[in-house]
Amino acid sequence: PSLRLRGRALALYDPNAVIVGRAAATLSWYPGIQANLLDAARAPGYRWTRTQVPPRHVTRAGGLVLADPAHAIVDLLPETGGELIDRALRLRVTTLEELHRTLAEQPSRPGNALRRRWLDDSRDRPWSEAERELHRLVRALHLPWRYETNLRVETGVGAFFIDLALPE
């Protein structure tokens, strides 16, 4: 549909939305600027985004349609850094492999180099920022021994996790 028709549809959908940027110029005072997308600002508390969520990453909860955890985490990585990955892995709402797949589905997205660095930095599956730093330090040492992270150890009083262990 034309830009004008999309603008009218937007007004019916959300009377508080305001057409902004290139679309506003095209539809009002500068038709030669050629807008293909309609950008809009909404009432306070809302923000529009141009991203598309692949169907496999759409989930429903409590009557809401949401991006699944992997997609939401990849979206937020530039803002939150590794802490969000740590928490998600600890809660088992996604896997590191799924996060890598989700990032790969969006190859030319701005900020992907930073997202990739955070995911790569999570390869030892830290559970906190302190563990993440410990893993960085140990990797930099290039130890001649294999190390394991979050090693489960059974004792007479229960199971415990060792943040970083040198099993040999």
Backbone as JSON Lines, residues from 0, in Angstrom:
{"i":0,"aa":"P","n":[0.83,-1.21,0.0],"ca":[0.0,0.0,0.0],"c":[0.86,1.26,0.0]}
{"i":1,"aa":"S","n":[0.26,2.33,-0.44],"ca":[0.98,3.6,-0.5],"c":[1.33,4.07,0.91]}
{"i":2,"aa":"L","n":[2.27,4.99,0.97],"ca":[2.67,5.56,2.25],"c":[1.49,6.26,2.91]}
{"i":3,"aa":"R","n":[0.71,6.98,2.13],"ca":[-0.45,7.7,2.67],"c":[-1.46,6.71,3.24]}
{"i":4,"aa":"L","n":[-1.72,5.61,2.53],"ca":[-2.67,4.61,3.01],"c":[-2.15,3.96,4.31]}
{"i":5,"aa":"R","n":[-0.84,3.68,4.37],"ca":[-0.27,3.13,5.6],"c":[-0.39,4.13,6.74]}
{"i":6,"aa":"G","n":[-0.24,5.42,6.44],"ca":[-0.42,6.46,7.46],"c":[-1.83,6.49,8.0]}
{"i":7,"aa":"R","n":[-2.8,6.35,7.11],"ca":[-4.21,6.31,7.57],"c":[-4.48,5.07,8.41]}
{"i":8,"aa":"A","n":[-3.93,3.93,7.99],"ca":[-4.11,2.7,8.76],"c":[-3.49,2.86,10.15]}
{"i":9,"aa":"L","n":[-2.34,3.49,10.21],"ca":[-1.69,3.73,11.5],"c":[-2.57,4.59,12.4]}
{"i":10,"aa":"A","n":[-3.16,5.63,11.84],"ca":[-4.02,6.52,12.63],"c":[-5.23,5.77,13.18]}
{"i":11,"aa":"L","n":[-5.75,4.83,12.42],"ca":[-6.88,4.03,12.92],"c":[-6.41,3.07,14.02]}
{"i":12,"aa":"Y","n":[-5.24,2.5,13.8],"ca":[-4.71,1.55,14.77],"c":[-4.33,2.22,16.08]}
{"i":13,"aa":"D","n":[-3.66,3.36,16.0],"ca":[-3.2,4.06,17.18],"c":[-3.33,5.56,16.97]}
{"i":14,"aa":"P","n":[-4.42,6.17,17.43],"ca":[-4.64,7.6,17.23],"c":[-3.55,8.49,17.86]}
{"i":15,"aa":"N","n":[-2.78,7.95,18.79],"ca":[-1.71,8.73,19.43],"c":[-0.39,8.67,18.69]}
{"i":16,"aa":"A","n":[-0.3,7.82,17.67],"ca":[0.95,7.69,16.92],"c":[1.18,8.93,16.07]}
{"i":17,"aa":"V","n":[2.43,9.32,15.97],"ca":[2.81,10.5,15.18],"c":[3.81,10.05,14.13]}
{"i":18,"aa":"I","n":[3.52,10.32,12.86],"ca":[4.43,9.97,11.79],"c":[5.62,10.92,11.86]}
{"i":19,"aa":"V","n":[6.84,10.36,11.82],"ca":[8.05,11.17,12.0],"c":[9.02,10.93,10.84]}
{"i":20,"aa":"G","n":[10.08,11.72,10.84],"ca":[11.2,11.53,9.92],"c":[10.85,11.69,8.46]}
{"i":21,"aa":"R","n":[11.46,10.85,7.64],"ca":[11.33,10.92,6.19],"c":[9.85,10.8,5.77]}
{"i":22,"aa":"A","n":[9.11,9.91,6.43],"ca":[7.7,9.73,6.08],"c":[6.9,11.0,6.34]}
{"i":23,"aa":"A","n":[7.18,11.69,7.46],"ca":[6.47,12.93,7.76],"c":[6.77,13.98,6.69]}
{"i":24,"aa":"A","n":[8.02,14.07,6.28],"ca":[8.38,15.04,5.24],"c":[7.7,14.7,3.92]}
{"i":25,"aa":"T","n":[7.73,13.43,3.54],"ca":[7.12,13.0,2.28],"c":[5.63,13.31,2.26]}
{"i":26,"aa":"L","n":[4.96,13.04,3.36],"ca":[3.51,13.21,3.41],"c":[3.06,14.64,3.65]}
{"i":27,"aa":"S","n":[3.97,15.53,3.96],"ca":[3.54,16.9,4.24],"c":[4.23,17.92,3.34]}
{"i":28,"aa":"W","n":[5.47,18.2,3.54],"ca":[6.08,19.34,2.87],"c":[7.15,19.0,1.84]}
{"i":29,"aa":"Y","n":[7.61,17.74,1.76],"ca":[8.72,17.43,0.86],"c":[8.48,16.09,0.18]}
{"i":30,"aa":"P","n":[7.53,16.02,-0.75],"ca":[7.21,14.75,-1.39],"c":[8.37,14.15,-2.19]}
{"i":31,"aa":"G","n":[9.36,14.95,-2.57],"ca":[10.47,14.44,-3.35],"c":[11.47,13.63,-2.56]}
{"i":32,"aa":"I","n":[11.36,13.55,-1.24],"ca":[12.34,12.85,-0.41],"c":[12.18,11.33,-0.48]}
{"i":33,"aa":"Q","n":[11.04,10.86,-0.9],"ca":[10.8,9.43,-1.11],"c":[11.02,8.56,0.13]}
{"i":34,"aa":"A","n":[10.0,8.35,0.87],"ca":[10.06,7.43,2.01],"c":[9.42,6.11,1.63]}
{"i":35,"aa":"N","n":[10.08,5.02,1.92],"ca":[9.51,3.7,1.68],"c":[8.92,3.1,2.95]}
{"i":36,"aa":"L","n":[9.48,3.49,4.09],"ca":[8.99,3.0,5.38],"c":[8.32,4.13,6.12]}
{"i":37,"aa":"L","n":[7.36,3.77,6.93],"ca":[6.65,4.76,7.73],"c":[7.15,4.63,9.17]}
{"i":38,"aa":"D","n":[7.88,5.65,9.64],"ca":[8.34,5.68,11.03],"c":[7.3,6.42,11.85]}
{"i":39,"aa":"A","n":[7.08,5.94,13.05],"ca":[6.08,6.58,13.9],"c":[6.56,6.63,15.33]}
{"i":40,"aa":"A","n":[6.17,7.69,16.02],"ca":[6.39,7.8,17.47],"c":[5.04,7.59,18.11]}
{"i":41,"aa":"R","n":[5.04,6.94,19.22],"ca":[3.77,6.64,19.89],"c":[3.69,7.39,21.19]}
{"i":42,"aa":"A","n":[2.59,7.17,21.85],"ca":[2.39,7.77,23.17],"c":[3.51,7.32,24.1]}
{"i":43,"aa":"P","n":[3.81,8.08,25.14],"ca":[4.87,7.68,26.07],"c":[4.67,6.24,26.56]}
{"i":44,"aa":"G","n":[5.77,5.53,26.68],"ca":[5.71,4.15,27.15],"c":[5.76,3.14,26.02]}
{"i":45,"aa":"Y","n":[5.81,3.6,24.76],"ca":[5.9,2.71,23.61],"c":[7.05,3.14,22.73]}
{"i":46,"aa":"R","n":[7.64,2.19,22.05],"ca":[8.65,2.49,21.05],"c":[8.47,1.51,19.9]}
{"i":47,"aa":"W","n":[8.45,2.02,18.73],"ca":[8.33,1.18,17.54],"c":[9.71,0.74,17.11]}
{"i":48,"aa":"T","n":[9.77,-0.42,16.52],"ca":[11.04,-0.91,16.0],"c":[10.8,-1.54,14.64]}
{"i":49,"aa":"R","n":[11.81,-1.53,13.81],"ca":[11.68,-2.09,12.46],"c":[12.06,-3.56,12.41]}
{"i":50,"aa":"T","n":[12.44,-4.13,13.47],"ca":[12.9,-5.52,13.44],"c":[11.76,-6.47,13.11]}
{"i":51,"aa":"Q","n":[12.12,-7.57,12.5],"ca":[11.15,-8.63,12.24],"c":[11.55,-9.83,13.08]}
{"i":52,"aa":"V","n":[10.57,-10.47,13.67],"ca":[10.83,-11.64,14.49],"c":[10.42,-12.87,13.69]}
{"i":53,"aa":"P","n":[11.38,-13.75,13.38],"ca":[11.03,-14.96,12.64],"c":[9.98,-15.77,13.39]}
{"i":54,"aa":"P","n":[9.06,-16.4,12.68],"ca":[7.99,-17.16,13.35],"c":[8.48,-18.15,14.39]}
{"i":55,"aa":"R","n":[9.64,-18.76,14.16],"ca":[10.11,-19.76,15.14],"c":[10.51,-19.11,16.47]}
{"i":56,"aa":"H","n":[10.66,-17.78,16.49],"ca":[11.04,-17.08,17.71],"c":[9.86,-16.36,18.36]}
{"i":57,"aa":"V","n":[8.66,-16.62,17.88],"ca":[7.47,-15.99,18.46],"c":[6.83,-16.97,19.43]}
{"i":58,"aa":"T","n":[6.5,-16.47,20.61],"ca":[5.86,-17.3,21.62],"c":[4.68,-16.55,22.22]}
{"i":59,"aa":"R","n":[3.82,-17.25,22.88],"ca":[2.64,-16.63,23.5],"c":[2.64,-16.95,24.99]}
{"i":60,"aa":"A","n":[2.32,-15.92,25.78],"ca":[2.26,-16.11,27.23],"c":[1.3,-15.09,27.81]}
{"i":61,"aa":"G","n":[0.34,-15.56,28.58],"ca":[-0.6,-14.66,29.26],"c":[-1.36,-13.75,28.31]}
{"i":62,"aa":"G","n":[-1.71,-14.25,27.14],"ca":[-2.44,-13.45,26.18],"c":[-1.58,-12.49,25.38]}
{"i":63,"aa":"L","n":[-0.25,-12.53,25.57],"ca":[0.66,-11.65,24.85],"c":[1.43,-12.44,23.81]}
{"i":64,"aa":"V","n":[1.8,-11.79,22.74],"ca":[2.65,-12.37,21.72],"c":[4.04,-11.77,21.92]}
{"i":65,"aa":"L","n":[5.02,-12.62,22.18],"ca":[6.35,-12.17,22.58],"c":[7.45,-12.82,21.75]}
{"i":66,"aa":"A","n":[8.59,-12.15,21.68],"ca":[9.79,-12.79,21.15],"c":[10.25,-13.8,22.2]}
{"i":67,"aa":"D","n":[10.72,-14.96,21.74],"ca":[11.18,-15.98,22.69],"c":[12.47,-15.51,23.38]}
{"i":68,"aa":"P","n":[12.9,-16.22,24.43],"ca":[14.08,-15.77,25.18],"c":[15.33,-15.58,24.31]}
{"i":69,"aa":"A","n":[15.6,-16.5,23.39],"ca":[16.82,-16.38,22.58],"c":[16.8,-15.09,21.76]}
{"i":70,"aa":"H","n":[15.69,-14.78,21.13],"ca":[15.59,-13.58,20.31],"c":[15.69,-12.33,21.19]}
{"i":71,"aa":"A","n":[15.0,-12.33,22.31],"ca":[15.05,-11.17,23.21],"c":[16.45,-10.94,23.75]}
{"i":72,"aa":"I","n":[17.15,-12.0,24.09],"ca":[18.51,-11.88,24.62],"c":[19.45,-11.31,23.56]}
{"i":73,"aa":"V","n":[19.38,-11.84,22.35],"ca":[20.23,-11.34,21.27],"c":[19.93,-9.87,21.01]}
{"i":74,"aa":"D","n":[18.65,-9.48,21.07],"ca":[18.28,-8.06,20.94],"c":[18.97,-7.2,21.99]}
{"i":75,"aa":"L","n":[18.97,-7.66,23.21],"ca":[19.41,-6.85,24.34],"c":[20.91,-6.87,24.61]}
{"i":76,"aa":"L","n":[21.65,-7.75,23.98],"ca":[23.08,-7.9,24.3],"c":[23.87,-6.6,24.27]}
{"i":77,"aa":"P","n":[23.71,-5.72,23.28],"ca":[24.5,-4.49,23.32],"c":[24.21,-3.63,24.55]}
{"i":78,"aa":"E","n":[23.01,-3.76,25.06],"ca":[22.58,-2.96,26.21],"c":[22.96,-3.61,27.54]}
{"i":79,"aa":"T","n":[22.88,-4.94,27.6],"ca":[23.05,-5.62,28.89],"c":[24.38,-6.35,29.03]}
{"i":80,"aa":"G","n":[25.01,-6.7,27.92],"ca":[26.25,-7.45,28.0],"c":[26.02,-8.88,28.47]}
{"i":81,"aa":"G","n":[27.07,-9.46,29.01],"ca":[27.06,-10.88,29.35],"c":[26.17,-11.28,30.5]}
{"i":82,"aa":"E","n":[25.81,-10.34,31.36],"ca":[25.0,-10.69,32.54],"c":[23.7,-11.36,32.13]}
{"i":83,"aa":"L","n":[23.09,-10.9,31.05],"ca":[21.83,-11.47,30.61],"c":[22.02,-12.9,30.1]}
{"i":84,"aa":"I","n":[23.12,-13.14,29.41],"ca":[23.42,-14.5,28.95],"c":[23.62,-15.41,30.16]}
{"i":85,"aa":"D","n":[24.41,-14.94,31.13],"ca":[24.67,-15.74,32.33],"c":[23.37,-16.15,33.02]}
{"i":86,"aa":"R","n":[22.5,-15.18,33.2],"ca":[21.23,-15.45,33.88],"c":[20.37,-16.43,33.08]}
{"i":87,"aa":"A","n":[20.29,-16.22,31.77],"ca":[19.46,-17.1,30.93],"c":[19.98,-18.53,30.94]}
{"i":88,"aa":"L","n":[21.29,-18.69,30.89],"ca":[21.85,-20.04,30.91],"c":[21.64,-20.69,32.28]}
{"i":89,"aa":"R","n":[21.8,-19.9,33.34],"ca":[21.58,-20.42,34.69],"c":[20.14,-20.87,34.87]}
{"i":90,"aa":"L","n":[19.19,-20.1,34.31],"ca":[17.76,-20.43,34.44],"c":[17.31,-21.47,33.41]}
{"i":91,"aa":"R","n":[18.2,-21.78,32.48],"ca":[17.93,-22.77,31.42],"c":[16.74,-22.38,30.54]}
{"i":92,"aa":"V","n":[16.62,-21.09,30.24],"ca":[15.55,-20.64,29.34],"c":[15.98,-20.72,27.88]}
{"i":93,"aa":"T","n":[17.28,-20.88,27.64],"ca":[17.82,-21.07,26.3],"c":[19.19,-21.7,26.44]}
{"i":94,"aa":"T","n":[19.82,-21.94,25.31],"ca":[21.18,-22.5,25.33],"c":[22.1,-21.55,24.57]}
{"i":95,"aa":"L","n":[23.37,-21.7,24.81],"ca":[24.35,-20.89,24.09],"c":[24.29,-21.21,22.59]}
{"i":96,"aa":"E","n":[24.07,-22.47,22.27],"ca":[23.96,-22.87,20.87],"c":[22.77,-22.17,20.21]}
{"i":97,"aa":"E","n":[21.65,-22.1,20.9],"ca":[20.46,-21.42,20.36],"c":[20.71,-19.92,20.19]}
{"i":98,"aa":"L","n":[21.44,-19.32,21.11],"ca":[21.78,-17.9,20.98],"c":[22.65,-17.66,19.75]}
{"i":99,"aa":"H","n":[23.6,-18.55,19.51],"ca":[24.45,-18.42,18.32],"c":[23.61,-18.59,17.04]}
{"i":100,"aa":"R","n":[22.69,-19.56,17.04],"ca":[21.82,-19.75,15.86],"c":[20.96,-18.52,15.61]}
{"i":101,"aa":"T","n":[20.42,-17.95,16.69],"ca":[19.56,-16.77,16.57],"c":[20.34,-15.59,16.01]}
{"i":102,"aa":"L","n":[21.56,-15.4,16.47],"ca":[22.39,-14.33,15.94],"c":[22.69,-14.56,14.46]}
{"i":103,"aa":"A","n":[22.97,-15.8,14.09],"ca":[23.29,-16.12,12.69],"c":[22.11,-15.85,11.76]}
{"i":104,"aa":"E","n":[20.9,-15.89,12.28],"ca":[19.7,-15.62,11.46],"c":[19.56,-14.14,11.11]}
{"i":105,"aa":"Q","n":[20.33,-13.29,11.75],"ca":[20.25,-11.84,11.55],"c":[21.63,-11.32,11.15]}
{"i":106,"aa":"P","n":[22.16,-11.73,10.0],"ca":[23.57,-11.51,9.68],"c":[24.02,-10.06,9.52]}
{"i":107,"aa":"S","n":[23.18,-9.17,9.08],"ca":[23.66,-7.81,8.81],"c":[23.09,-6.77,9.77]}
{"i":108,"aa":"R","n":[22.75,-7.19,10.94],"ca":[22.17,-6.29,11.92],"c":[23.25,-5.44,12.6]}
{"i":109,"aa":"P","n":[23.02,-4.14,12.72],"ca":[24.0,-3.31,13.43],"c":[24.22,-3.82,14.86]}
{"i":110,"aa":"G","n":[25.45,-3.83,15.29],"ca":[25.78,-4.29,16.64],"c":[26.1,-5.77,16.73]}
{"i":111,"aa":"N","n":[26.08,-6.48,15.6],"ca":[26.32,-7.92,15.65],"c":[27.74,-8.28,16.06]}
{"i":112,"aa":"A","n":[28.71,-7.45,15.72],"ca":[30.09,-7.75,16.14],"c":[30.17,-7.79,17.66]}
{"i":113,"aa":"L","n":[29.51,-6.84,18.31],"ca":[29.49,-6.81,19.77],"c":[28.71,-8.01,20.32]}
{"i":114,"aa":"R","n":[27.57,-8.32,19.72],"ca":[26.79,-9.48,20.15],"c":[27.63,-10.76,20.06]}
{"i":115,"aa":"R","n":[28.35,-10.91,18.94],"ca":[29.18,-12.1,18.74],"c":[30.27,-12.19,19.79]}
{"i":116,"aa":"R","n":[30.88,-11.05,20.13],"ca":[31.92,-11.06,21.18],"c":[31.35,-11.53,22.52]}
{"i":117,"aa":"W","n":[30.14,-11.05,22.87],"ca":[29.54,-11.48,24.13],"c":[29.24,-12.97,24.13]}
{"i":118,"aa":"L","n":[28.72,-13.47,23.01],"ca":[28.41,-14.9,22.94],"c":[29.7,-15.73,22.98]}
{"i":119,"aa":"D","n":[30.72,-15.31,22.26],"ca":[32.0,-16.03,22.3],"c":[32.61,-16.01,23.7]}
{"i":120,"aa":"D","n":[32.46,-14.87,24.38],"ca":[33.0,-14.74,25.74],"c":[32.23,-15.63,26.72]}
{"i":121,"aa":"S","n":[31.09,-16.14,26.31],"ca":[30.27,-16.99,27.18],"c":[30.54,-18.47,26.98]}
{"i":122,"aa":"R","n":[31.54,-18.81,26.18],"ca":[31.77,-20.21,25.82],"c":[32.05,-21.12,27.01]}
{"i":123,"aa":"D","n":[32.54,-20.57,28.11],"ca":[32.78,-21.38,29.31],"c":[31.6,-21.37,30.26]}
{"i":124,"aa":"R","n":[30.5,-20.79,29.83],"ca":[29.23,-20.75,30.54],"c":[29.33,-20.19,31.97]}
{"i":125,"aa":"P","n":[29.78,-18.95,32.07],"ca":[29.85,-18.34,33.41],"c":[28.46,-18.14,34.0]}
{"i":126,"aa":"W","n":[28.39,-18.13,35.32],"ca":[27.12,-17.91,36.0],"c":[27.04,-16.5,36.58]}
{"i":127,"aa":"S","n":[28.13,-15.73,36.45],"ca":[28.14,-14.36,36.98],"c":[29.23,-13.58,36.26]}
{"i":128,"aa":"E","n":[29.22,-12.28,36.43],"ca":[30.25,-11.44,35.83],"c":[31.62,-11.76,36.44]}
{"i":129,"aa":"A","n":[31.66,-12.1,37.73],"ca":[32.92,-12.47,38.37],"c":[33.49,-13.75,37.74]}
{"i":130,"aa":"E","n":[32.62,-14.73,37.5],"ca":[33.08,-15.96,36.84],"c":[33.53,-15.67,35.42]}
{"i":131,"aa":"R","n":[32.81,-14.8,34.73],"ca":[33.19,-14.43,33.36],"c":[34.61,-13.88,33.35]}
{"i":132,"aa":"E","n":[34.93,-13.01,34.31],"ca":[36.27,-12.43,34.4],"c":[37.3,-13.52,34.73]}
{"i":133,"aa":"L","n":[36.96,-14.42,35.64],"ca":[37.85,-15.53,35.97],"c":[38.15,-16.37,34.72]}
{"i":134,"aa":"H","n":[37.13,-16.66,33.93],"ca":[37.33,-17.46,32.72],"c":[38.23,-16.73,31.72]}
{"i":135,"aa":"R","n":[38.05,-15.43,31.59],"ca":[38.92,-14.64,30.7],"c":[40.38,-14.75,31.15]}
{"i":136,"aa":"L","n":[40.59,-14.61,32.45],"ca":[41.96,-14.66,32.99],"c":[42.59,-16.03,32.76]}
{"i":137,"aa":"V","n":[41.83,-17.08,33.01],"ca":[42.37,-18.44,32.85],"c":[42.64,-18.73,31.37]}
{"i":138,"aa":"R","n":[41.75,-18.3,30.48],"ca":[42.0,-18.51,29.04],"c":[43.29,-17.79,28.63]}
{"i":139,"aa":"A","n":[43.52,-16.6,29.16],"ca":[44.7,-15.82,28.8],"c":[45.99,-16.48,29.29]}
{"i":140,"aa":"L","n":[45.9,-17.33,30.31],"ca":[47.09,-18.01,30.84],"c":[47.58,-19.14,29.92]}
{"i":141,"aa":"H","n":[46.71,-19.66,29.07],"ca":[47.06,-20.77,28.18],"c":[47.66,-21.93,28.98]}
{"i":142,"aa":"L","n":[46.94,-22.34,30.01],"ca":[47.42,-23.42,30.87],"c":[47.6,-24.72,30.09]}
{"i":143,"aa":"P","n":[48.54,-25.54,30.5],"ca":[48.74,-26.82,29.81],"c":[47.72,-27.88,30.24]}
{"i":144,"aa":"W","n":[46.85,-27.55,31.16],"ca":[45.85,-28.49,31.64],"c":[44.45,-28.1,31.16]}
{"i":145,"aa":"R","n":[43.63,-29.09,31.02],"ca":[42.22,-28.87,30.69],"c":[41.51,-28.35,31.94]}
{"i":146,"aa":"Y","n":[40.63,-27.4,31.76],"ca":[39.84,-26.91,32.89],"c":[38.36,-27.1,32.6]}
{"i":147,"aa":"E","n":[37.59,-27.18,33.66],"ca":[36.13,-27.29,33.55],"c":[35.5,-26.18,34.37]}
{"i":148,"aa":"T","n":[34.38,-25.7,33.9],"ca":[33.65,-24.67,34.64],"c":[32.34,-25.26,35.15]}
{"i":149,"aa":"N","n":[31.91,-24.75,36.28],"ca":[30.65,-25.19,36.91],"c":[30.6,-26.7,37.06]}
{"i":150,"aa":"L","n":[31.68,-27.25,37.55],"ca":[31.79,-28.7,37.73],"c":[30.95,-29.13,38.93]}
{"i":151,"aa":"R","n":[30.03,-30.04,38.69],"ca":[29.17,-30.54,39.77],"c":[29.95,-31.59,40.57]}
{"i":152,"aa":"V","n":[29.97,-31.4,41.88],"ca":[30.67,-32.31,42.78],"c":[29.67,-32.79,43.84]}
{"i":153,"aa":"E","n":[29.57,-34.11,43.97],"ca":[28.69,-34.7,44.99],"c":[29.48,-34.9,46.27]}
{"i":154,"aa":"T","n":[28.9,-34.49,47.38],"ca":[29.54,-34.69,48.69],"c":[28.54,-35.39,49.6]}
{"i":155,"aa":"G","n":[28.97,-35.67,50.8],"ca":[28.09,-36.32,51.76],"c":[26.93,-35.44,52.2]}
{"i":156,"aa":"V","n":[27.03,-34.13,52.0],"ca":[25.96,-33.22,52.42],"c":[25.19,-32.65,51.23]}
{"i":157,"aa":"G","n":[25.53,-33.07,50.02],"ca":[24.81,-32.58,48.85],"c":[25.74,-32.27,47.7]}
{"i":158,"aa":"A","n":[25.15,-31.71,46.65],"ca":[25.9,-31.37,45.44],"c":[26.32,-29.91,45.48]}
{"i":159,"aa":"F","n":[27.51,-29.66,44.96],"ca":[28.02,-28.3,44.86],"c":[28.61,-28.11,43.48]}
{"i":160,"aa":"F","n":[28.72,-26.86,43.06],"ca":[29.33,-26.54,41.78],"c":[30.62,-25.77,42.03]}
{"i":161,"aa":"I","n":[31.69,-26.23,41.39],"ca":[32.96,-25.54,41.47],"c":[33.04,-24.6,40.26]}
{"i":162,"aa":"D","n":[33.28,-23.33,40.52],"ca":[33.29,-22.33,39.45],"c":[34.29,-22.68,38.35]}
{"i":163,"aa":"L","n":[35.49,-23.09,38.74],"ca":[36.51,-23.48,37.78],"c":[37.38,-24.53,38.42]}
{"i":164,"aa":"A","n":[37.56,-25.63,37.73],"ca":[38.33,-26.74,38.28],"c":[39.37,-27.22,37.28]}
{"i":165,"aa":"L","n":[40.48,-27.72,37.8],"ca":[41.52,-28.36,37.0],"c":[41.48,-29.84,37.38]}
{"i":166,"aa":"P","n":[40.65,-30.63,36.73],"ca":[40.45,-32.03,37.14],"c":[41.71,-32.87,37.19]}
{"i":167,"aa":"E","n":[42.7,-32.57,36.36],"ca":[43.94,-33.36,36.38],"c":[44.72,-33.07,37.64]}
